[in-house]
């Protein structure tokens, strides 16, 4: 499971001209599910993301996590994160989880974050989405489990 996380001042996602999620300060998570992923991996990735210290403390060092700053989470499914791009001019998606399994793990990931007390907004799984953000830094990390 892959989570591309971006520290944002704000972010939103729109589907068919309708906003489905928006946050202020927090993290935009682009979530990719691979064939061998399961609930344990989704839970572990969620824990890592919520505890990842990428927000500045009073000394300007990346020392605080999402929970410590009271930040929000915007989760957007993105199967292209699991693409095999090692050769050729076209990405391969043979490592991607099935749509059914991926949707279940995407929803499970969101429930885990909500259970931790985080305000979570989301896109629509499998939809054509437009994502807007103001990247804070910019700060972007690719986490895998």
C-alpha positions in Angstrom: 0.0 0.0 0.0 1.3 3.4 -1.0 0.4 6.8 0.5 1.8 9.9 -1.2 1.3 12.5 1.5 1.4 16.3 0.9 1.4 18.8 3.7 -1.2 21.4 2.7 -2.6 24.7 3.8 -5.8 23.6 2.1 -7.0 21.0 -0.4 -10.2 19.9 -2.1 -11.5 17.3 -4.5 -14.3 17.7 -7.0 -16.2 15.1 -9.0 -18.5 16.2 -11.9 -18.3 19.8 -10.8 -19.4 19.0 -7.2 -17.0 19.3 -4.3 -16.8 16.0 -2.4 -14.2 16.9 0.2 -12.2 19.9 1.4 -9.8 20.5 4.2 -7.8 23.4 5.7 -4.4 22.7 7.3 -3.5 19.0 7.2 -2.5 16.2 4.8 -3.7 15.3 1.4 -3.2 11.5 1.0 -3.2 9.9 -2.4 -3.7 6.3 -1.7 -2.7 3.4 -3.9 -3.6 -0.3 -3.2 -1.5 -3.2 -4.4 -2.5 -6.8 -4.9 -1.0 -8.1 -1.7 -2.4 -5.4 0.5 -4.8 -6.2 3.4 -6.4 -4.5 6.4 -3.2 -4.9 8.5 -1.2 -3.0 5.9 -3.9 -0.3 5.6 -4.0 0.0 9.4 -0.2 0.3 9.6 0.0 2.9 6.8 -2.8 4.9 8.5 -0.8 4.8 11.8 2.4 5.9 10.0 0.7 8.8 8.3 -1.1 10.1 11.4 2.1 9.9 13.4 4.5 11.1 10.7 6.2 14.3 12.1 6.2 16.7 9.2 4.7 19.8 10.7 6.8 22.6 12.2 7.2 23.1 15.9 7.9 26.4 17.5 11.5 26.2 16.5 10.6 25.6 12.8 11.7 21.9 12.8 9.5 19.2 11.4 8.7 17.7 14.8 4.9 17.6 15.0 2.4 15.1 13.5 -1.2 15.6 12.2 -2.8 14.9 15.5 -0.6 17.3 17.4 -1.5 20.2 15.2 -5.2 19.3 15.0 -5.0 18.9 11.3 -7.4 17.4 8.8 -7.0 14.6 6.3 -8.2 14.5 2.7 -8.0 10.9 1.2 -8.1 10.4 -2.5 -7.8 7.0 -4.2 -5.1 6.9 -6.9 -4.3 3.6 -8.5 -1.6 5.1 -10.7 0.7 5.2 -7.7 1.2 1.5 -8.0 2.1 1.6 -11.7 5.2 -0.2 -12.9 7.2 2.5 -14.7 10.6 0.7 -14.9 10.6 0.1 -18.7 8.8 1.2 -21.8 6.7 4.3 -22.5 3.5 3.1 -21.0 2.8 2.3 -17.3 1.8 -1.2 -16.3 -0.8 -1.8 -13.7 -0.5 -5.6 -13.0 0.5 -4.9 -9.4 -2.7 -2.9 -8.7 -5.3 -4.4 -6.4 -8.7 -5.4 -7.9 -11.2 -2.6 -7.9 -13.4 -4.3 -5.3 -10.5 -5.1 -2.9 -9.0 -1.6 -3.4 -12.3 0.1 -2.6 -12.7 -1.9 0.6 -9.2 -1.1 1.8 -9.6 2.6 0.8 -12.8 2.8 3.0 -11.1 0.8 5.8 -8.2 3.3 5.7 -10.7 6.2 6.1 -12.5 4.5 9.0 -9.2 3.9 10.8 -8.3 7.6 10.5 -11.7 8.6 11.8 -11.5 6.1 14.7 -8.3 7.9 15.7 -10.2 11.2 16.0 -9.1 12.8 12.8 -11.5 14.9 10.7 -11.5 13.1 7.3 -12.8 14.2 3.9 -12.5 12.1 0.8 -12.8 11.8 -2.9 -15.0 9.2 -4.7 -13.3 5.9 -5.2 -12.7 5.2 -8.9 -14.1 8.5 -10.1 -12.5 11.1 -12.4 -11.5 13.6 -9.8 -10.0 17.1 -9.9 -7.8 17.8 -6.9 -6.8 21.3 -5.8 -4.2 22.1 -3.1 -1.9 24.6 -1.7 1.1 22.6 -0.8 2.7 23.9 2.4 6.5 23.9 1.9 6.2 22.1 -0.5 6.5 19.0 1.7 5.7 15.7 0.0 6.6 12.1 1.1 5.9 8.7 -0.4 5.2 6.1 2.4 4.8 2.4 1.7 4.0 -0.6 3.8 
